[in-house]
Amino acid sequence: MYVRLSTKNLPHTDDFKFNSFRSNKMAHINFSHKSFHENSKQSGLIFSPQLIQRFIASLCTKPFVICSGLSGSGKTKLAQAFAKWISADDSQYVIVPVGADWTNREPLLGYPNALNKVEYVSPENGVLDLMIRAKNEFETYLADETKIPKPYFLILDEMNLSHVERYFADFLSTMESGDAIPLHKIESVPGVDKIEIPQSLKLPKNLFIIGTVNIDETTYMFSPKVLDRANTIEFRLTEQNLADFIASDIKLDIDILKSQGAKMSDSFMQMAIQETDKNLKSSEKDLKLFFSELKKSGTEFGYRTATEIGRLMHMLEELGESGDNLLDIAIMQKLLPKLHGSRNKLTKVLPILGGFCLTDNSKIKEDYLDKFVNNELTEVQIAANDNIKYKISFEKICRMYKNAVENGFASYAEA
């Protein structure tokens, strides 16, 4: 029978520091998302520095990130590239294409063999094996804090080709409760090899789950339960991105990234493991405004979301972000994703939410929303407008408003 090691509580916040680690005797190397950005350009990948910054900060905030947006915009490539870059070897990440026929947890967690009562069938895609490796690594850290665990990455490609709530229910539950996922009740039998699969499995803090999603007639929308447990990052291309891609002569080869950032694995994990305070005092006024208005449409947020907003802002700040951009990114990734509905519903709430993003919102409809609908206001102009405090969120609100007016319905996720 599998015997699980005893565990103990994680150290408190003061025991963790971004630039130093109390009990680590080895030399420490600071984590640099800029290094990954430079290396990714050398491999032929084109991502904005802020997108990379948001992606890494989101992983450190909570190890479940959803990458949504335009098909072919690099969602899977970014996840794969970062995992390859920071991992010491290929055993630290698995890329799994989600099947449209996934109706239960077996494709991810396997199942007990009904014909052999002492056998557990692991999925061939290696997900369960990856989870066990991550768990063993993290338990070694719990027993000896000087041994910082390596990160492990589970990348679920086309995550919404099937109902996420069906095949991913155990993961969603344990993310909230912290309880272990039950796998089997197989007891050891004398004279038979011991089963190597544990009877239950917690999600270790060094396991990062990244889902990529596209929106079309073959996919399913996410429920609020799923969105509430993730950081959702939208991928889009700008004219500058396309110009940079056309101008680049570098052949795409992400194998160049292999283990280039492995020396920063420890500092990345220190960020991800450390505990943080809510740190919401500076944003209290605007968060209350958003909460009150979202509540009118039934999309208000709870304690978990508020806590994760504070943690995300802290991680962004650790990576060099500052000012209004901190709350702007948090609004974009944690508050707006759950907003969807008909034209009648959204054309009432979106102008008010958009107004919260402006310093002077007296003419939001005339000077901003109507102009955006009529293609008289561009993303470049929004980025250069000093009256807009939260530029990323406001541009998204404008797009959702335009979709609601033109199509009669809009949601955060776009094709």
N, C-alpha and C positions, 0 to 999 in steps of 0.2 A: 504494500500500500504506500502511496505517496505521503510523505510526512512534511508538513509545511513548517518552515522556520518560524520561530517566535518573532514578533515585531514590537517596535516601540514607537512612541510618538515622534513626529518630526521636530527638529529644533525650532525655537521661536524665531521671529523675524531678526532680532538682534544678533542671532548666531550666524546669519547670512549677510554677506556684503557682495555687491557687484564686483568690486575691484579687489577683494581679498576674501579668503575663506579661512576661518579661524583655525580649523583642525587639519587643513591640508598642508603638508610639509613641503610639497613640491612647488617649483616655481609656477606662478600663475600667469596666464596670458589673457589679456582682456579680449572680450568678444567684440568683433567689428563686422557689422552688416555691410559696411562699405567694401570690405575685402571680398565678400561674396558677390557684391555687385560688380566689382572689377573682374573677378574671375568668370562670372557668368557672361560678361561681354566678350571675354576672350574665347568662350566656347560657342559664340554665335547667338546667344540669347539676348533679347532686348527687353529689359524691364526698367521702369523708372525707379530711382532710389527710394522714393516714398512708398511705392508698392511693396518693395522688398522689406522696407522698415516696418510697414504695417503687418506683413505676413509673419515676420519673425516675432514681433511684439505680440501678435495674436496667439502664436504657438506658446509663448511664455505665459500669457494670461491664463489660458485654459487649453489643454492639449486636444481640442477638437475644433477644427477650422473647416469651413465650407468655402470653396472657391467657385463663384458663380460668374456668369457673364457670357460674352460673345464666344461662340464656338470657334476654336482655332486661335484664341488669344493667348495661349500659353499657360493655362491653369495647371494642367497635368505636368507640363515641362518644369514649371517653377517648383512644384512639390518634389518632383523626381530630382531636379538639380540640387535643391537644398539638402535633401536626404543623402544624395551621393557625395556632396561636397563636405558635409560635416561628419559622415560616418567613416569609421576606420576600415570597414569592409562591407561587402554586400549582404552579410547576414543581419545587418541592422535595419533593413527596410524591405518591404514587400509592396508591389503594385498589383492590385487585384481589380480586374474589370467586373463590375457588378452585372449580373445577368437579369434579364427581364423576367425570368422564371423563379427568382428568389422569393419564396413565400414563408420561409422560416429561418432559423439561425444556423442550420446545418452547414451552409456554404462557408460560414466563418468559424464556427466552433466545433464542427464535427458532431458525432453521435455515438452512443453505445451500440455495439453490434448485437442485434437481436438474436442472431444465430450462434453467437459465442459470448457467453455471459461474462467472460473475463477480458474482453477486447473492447477498446475504444477506437473508433475510426476517425483519424484526424483529416481535415480537408487537405487536398493535394496542393492547394494554392499557398500553403505555408503560413496562414494567418495565425493559427493556434500555436504553432511552433515559435513564431515570432513573439507572441504574447508571453510564452513561457520563458523564452530567453530574456526578455525585458524584465519579467518578474524576478527571475533568479539574480539578475544583475542588481536590481533595486534592493533585494533582500540582503545582498552582500554589503551594500551601502548602509542599510539600517543596522547591520551588525558592526560595521566599522565606517564611521563618517569620513575617514580620510580617503576612502575609495569611492570617488564620485562616479555615479553610474553613467554608462554610455546611453545616448538617446536611441530610441527605436521608432521607426515610422511605418504606419499602416496607411497606404494611399488607396482609397476606394475610388476608382475611376468610373465616371457616369453613375454616381451614387443614386440618382433618382430614376434610373431605368425601371426599378421596382419600388414598391411601397417601402420606404425606409423604416417605418414603424413596425413592419413585420419582421424583417431579417435583422434589424438593429436594435430591437426592443431591449434586450439584455444590457447592451452597452448604454443606452439612454438611461435605464433605471439605475445602474451602478454609478454613473456619472453624478447622479443626484444623491443617492443614498450612501455611497461609499462601500456598500456591501459587496461580497464576492458573488460572481456569477456561478451558479451550480452547474456542474458538467456531468457528473455521474455518481453512482453509489456502489461502484464495483469494489469488492473487498478482495484482499490478497488471498490466494489459494495455495496451500502447501504443495511444493513441487512444480509450481507454475511461475514463470518469470513475473516479477512485479510490474504492474502497469506504470508507465512513465507519465501518464497524464494525471494532473491533480484532480481531486474530487470537486474542487471549486477554485475560482481564479479571480482575484481582484485586478482592476486596471491599475498598473503601477504608474507612478508619476513620470516615469521616463518613457512612456509609450505615447506617441503623438499620432492622432488620427486625422487625416486630411481627406476630405471628400470633394470631388469635382462634380459640377452639375451643369447640364445644358437644359434649356427650356424649349421644347417643341412638342409636337403632337404625340410623340412616343414616350414622354416622360411624365412624372407625377410631381405635383407641388409638395413642398414641405409643410408640415403642420407647425403651429406655434410651439409645440413641445420640442420639436427638433431645433428650430431656430433659436429658441430660448437658451439652449445648451451649447450653442456654438458662436464663434465669431464668423460673420459672413463677409467675405471680401469680394467686391465686384471687379471683374476684369474688363477693361475696355481699351480700345485703341484710339489714340489721337492722331491728328495729321502729322505731328512731329514724330510719333512712334513709327508710322508708316514710312515717313521720309528717311528716318534712321535705318530702318530695315532695308529699304531699297539701296541706300548709299553704302551699306556694309558689304564687304567682300569676304567676310569670315564665314567659312563653312560650319554649319551646325554640328557640333560634336561635344555632347555633354560628358563624354568619358574623360575629357580633359579635366573636369571638375573633381574627379575621383579622389577623395580623402584630402583635398587641398585645405579644407578647414577643420580637419580632425583635431589639430592642436588646440582649437578653440572650443572643442566639445565640452570640456569641464566648465568653462565660464558660461556657456550657453545653458548647461544644466543647472548651474547655480542660480541663474536668473529664473529659470522655470520652477525650481523647487522652493525658492524663498517665499515666505509669507509676506503679505503687504496689508497695510491698513486701507480703509475705504477711500480716504483722501478725496472726499467729495465736497468739502466745505466751500472751496473756491467756485464750484460749479452748481451749488445748491439752487440758486435762483433760476437758472435756465432749465435745470432738470425738473424742477417743480412745474415750470411752464409747460414743458413737453409732456409730463405725466398727466397734468390736468386736461390737456387737449386730446391726448391719445385715449384717455379714459372715456371720452364722449363717443368714440368709435369702437370701444371694446378692445383696444390694443395697448392698454397701459402695461407697464412693466412692474415686476416684483422685486423683492429684496435681492434675489440672486443676480438679476440683471444690473441692479444698482451697484452691487459689490464688484461685479466683473467690469463695469465701466470704470470704477476707481482703479482697479488693478491694471486694466488696459492703458489708462492714462499714465500710470506709474511706469509701465514697461516702455511705452513710447518715449517718455521723458528720459529713461535710462539709455535709450538708443539715439538720443539727440534731438527729439522733437520738442516743441515748446509752444507757449502762447495759446491762442484760440484753436490751433490745429489739434490739440490734445482732445478737447471735447468734440470738435468737429468730426474727427475720425470715429470716436466712440458713438456718436449719434448715428453716423452712417452705418456702422457695423452691428450695433446692438439695438437701436430703436426703430429705424426705418424698415428693416427686413420683414417685420410682421405686418406691415401696413399694406393692405390690398382691398379692392372692392370696386363698386360701380362708380360711374361718373357722378351720380347724385351724392354719393357718400364722400368721395375723395375731393371733389371740387369745393366742398365745405371745409374739410380739415386741412388740406394741403396749403392753401393760402395762409392760414393761421400759423402752421408749423414753419412755413417759409418766412413769415414775418419774424419769428423768433431768431432767425439766422441773420437778420439785418439790424444795423444800428438805427436807421430811420426806416420804418416800414409803412409809412403813411400812404405810399403809392406803389405798393408791392404788385398789385394786379396790373395797373397801367404801365409801369416802368419795367416790370420784370416778366411776370407770368404771361401776359398777353403777347408781349414782344417775343418771348420764347416760342409760344405756340405758332406765331407767324414767321418764325425763323429770322427774326430781327435782333435776336440776342444770342451770342455764341458762347461756347465754353471759355474761349480765350478772353472775352469781355468780362465774363463772370469772375475769372481768376484775377483780373486786373482791377476789379471794382472794390474800392476801399470801404464802401458802405456795407459790404457783405462780410460778416464775421466768420461764418462757417461755410466756406466756399464749396467744399466737397459735398456736404449734405444739401446745400441749397441747389446746386446743379442737379442733384438727383431728384429733389422735390420738383424742380421745373420739368424734368423729363417725365416723371410720373404724372404730373398735372397735364402735360401735353398728351400723353397716352390716354388718360381718362377722358379728355375732351374729344379726341379724334376717334377713339376706339370704343368708348363707353365703359371701359374697364381698364384697370391698371394694377400691377403688383411690383414689388421690389425686383423680383427676378424677371429678366427680359431675355428674349431670344438672342 
